[in-house]
Amino acid sequence: MEEINALTLRNNLGAILDRLTDSGEPVIIRKKNKIKAVLITPEQFEKRFLDWQTDHEKKRFLDALTQLKRRKKGQVSSLDHLRSLRGYKE
């Protein structure tokens, strides 16, 4: 894993991105001797954060379902509701 400081990144961004693409190894960026960021390839990003994206989408879907459940009007059973939609009389 390559480590560079922020000034080197600023001065040589194009070359660093080329090396990242060629080698595929993450690049650690330090500022004042502390790790501030890590550069990774888009493929590595997708691979590492796919689970996070999946969980995020799952939560959004479940929240949407919860909102739909809250819109339920009255305590009419689904069978009774279908019968009324189809015009059946009780």
DRENBAVEX-655508 format. One record per residue (C-alpha): chain; x, y, z. Coordinates in nm, 2 decimals. Layout:
BEGIN
<site chain="A" px="X" py="Y" pz="Z"/>
...
***
This chain:
BEGIN
<site chain="A" px="0.00" py="0.00" pz="0.00"/>
<site chain="A" px="0.14" py="0.33" pz="-0.10"/>
<site chain="A" px="0.14" py="0.62" pz="0.14"/>
<site chain="A" px="0.17" py="0.99" pz="0.03"/>
<site chain="A" px="0.12" py="1.32" pz="0.19"/>
<site chain="A" px="-0.15" py="1.57" pz="0.09"/>
<site chain="A" px="0.10" py="1.81" pz="-0.08"/>
<site chain="A" px="0.23" py="1.52" pz="-0.30"/>
<site chain="A" px="-0.13" py="1.43" pz="-0.39"/>
<site chain="A" px="-0.21" py="1.79" pz="-0.49"/>
<site chain="A" px="0.10" py="1.82" pz="-0.70"/>
<site chain="A" px="0.09" py="1.48" pz="-0.87"/>
<site chain="A" px="-0.28" py="1.38" pz="-0.88"/>
<site chain="A" px="-0.28" py="1.25" pz="-1.24"/>
<site chain="A" px="0.02" py="1.03" pz="-1.19"/>
<site chain="A" px="-0.11" py="0.90" pz="-0.86"/>
<site chain="A" px="-0.44" py="0.81" pz="-1.02"/>
<site chain="A" px="-0.26" py="0.63" pz="-1.30"/>
<site chain="A" px="-0.06" py="0.43" pz="-1.05"/>
<site chain="A" px="-0.37" py="0.35" pz="-0.86"/>
<site chain="A" px="-0.54" py="0.23" pz="-1.18"/>
<site chain="A" px="-0.24" py="0.02" pz="-1.28"/>
<site chain="A" px="-0.16" py="-0.14" pz="-0.95"/>
<site chain="A" px="-0.51" py="-0.16" pz="-0.79"/>
<site chain="A" px="-0.35" py="-0.10" pz="-0.45"/>
<site chain="A" px="-0.51" py="0.16" pz="-0.22"/>
<site chain="A" px="-0.32" py="0.48" pz="-0.16"/>
<site chain="A" px="-0.32" py="0.62" pz="0.19"/>
<site chain="A" px="-0.32" py="1.00" pz="0.22"/>
<site chain="A" px="-0.16" py="1.16" pz="0.52"/>
<site chain="A" px="-0.18" py="1.52" pz="0.64"/>
<site chain="A" px="0.03" py="1.62" pz="0.94"/>
<site chain="A" px="0.13" py="1.26" pz="0.99"/>
<site chain="A" px="-0.23" py="1.14" pz="1.03"/>
<site chain="A" px="-0.43" py="0.93" pz="0.79"/>
<site chain="A" px="-0.69" py="1.16" pz="0.63"/>
<site chain="A" px="-0.82" py="0.95" pz="0.34"/>
<site chain="A" px="-0.77" py="0.64" pz="0.13"/>
<site chain="A" px="-0.79" py="0.63" pz="-0.25"/>
<site chain="A" px="-0.93" py="0.31" pz="-0.40"/>
<site chain="A" px="-1.04" py="0.20" pz="-0.74"/>
<site chain="A" px="-1.41" py="0.22" pz="-0.84"/>
<site chain="A" px="-1.42" py="-0.16" pz="-0.85"/>
<site chain="A" px="-1.29" py="-0.19" pz="-0.50"/>
<site chain="A" px="-1.54" py="0.07" pz="-0.38"/>
<site chain="A" px="-1.83" py="-0.12" pz="-0.54"/>
<site chain="A" px="-1.71" py="-0.45" pz="-0.39"/>
<site chain="A" px="-1.65" py="-0.31" pz="-0.04"/>
<site chain="A" px="-1.97" py="-0.10" pz="-0.01"/>
<site chain="A" px="-2.22" py="-0.32" pz="-0.19"/>
<site chain="A" px="-2.34" py="-0.46" pz="0.14"/>
<site chain="A" px="-2.39" py="-0.11" pz="0.27"/>
<site chain="A" px="-2.59" py="-0.01" pz="-0.04"/>
<site chain="A" px="-2.80" py="-0.32" pz="-0.02"/>
<site chain="A" px="-2.88" py="-0.26" pz="0.35"/>
<site chain="A" px="-2.96" py="0.11" pz="0.27"/>
<site chain="A" px="-3.20" py="0.01" pz="-0.02"/>
<site chain="A" px="-3.36" py="-0.26" pz="0.20"/>
<site chain="A" px="-3.43" py="0.00" pz="0.48"/>
<site chain="A" px="-3.58" py="0.24" pz="0.22"/>
<site chain="A" px="-3.81" py="-0.03" pz="0.09"/>
<site chain="A" px="-3.92" py="-0.13" pz="0.44"/>
<site chain="A" px="-3.98" py="0.23" pz="0.54"/>
<site chain="A" px="-4.20" py="0.27" pz="0.23"/>
<site chain="A" px="-4.40" py="-0.04" pz="0.32"/>
<site chain="A" px="-4.44" py="0.09" pz="0.68"/>
<site chain="A" px="-4.58" py="0.41" pz="0.54"/>
<site chain="A" px="-4.83" py="0.22" pz="0.32"/>
<site chain="A" px="-4.94" py="0.02" pz="0.62"/>
<site chain="A" px="-5.01" py="0.34" pz="0.81"/>
<site chain="A" px="-5.25" py="0.46" pz="0.54"/>
<site chain="A" px="-5.48" py="0.17" pz="0.61"/>
<site chain="A" px="-5.83" py="0.30" pz="0.66"/>
<site chain="A" px="-6.05" py="0.13" pz="0.92"/>
<site chain="A" px="-6.04" py="-0.23" pz="1.02"/>
<site chain="A" px="-6.19" py="-0.39" pz="0.70"/>
<site chain="A" px="-6.05" py="-0.73" pz="0.61"/>
<site chain="A" px="-5.89" py="-0.76" pz="0.27"/>
<site chain="A" px="-6.16" py="-1.01" pz="0.17"/>
<site chain="A" px="-6.44" py="-0.77" pz="0.26"/>
<site chain="A" px="-6.26" py="-0.49" pz="0.07"/>
<site chain="A" px="-6.22" py="-0.71" pz="-0.24"/>
<site chain="A" px="-6.59" py="-0.80" pz="-0.22"/>
<site chain="A" px="-6.69" py="-0.44" pz="-0.20"/>
<site chain="A" px="-6.46" py="-0.35" pz="-0.50"/>
<site chain="A" px="-6.62" py="-0.62" pz="-0.71"/>
<site chain="A" px="-6.97" py="-0.51" pz="-0.62"/>
<site chain="A" px="-7.08" py="-0.81" pz="-0.40"/>
<site chain="A" px="-7.34" py="-0.75" pz="-0.14"/>
<site chain="A" px="-7.32" py="-0.89" pz="0.20"/>
***
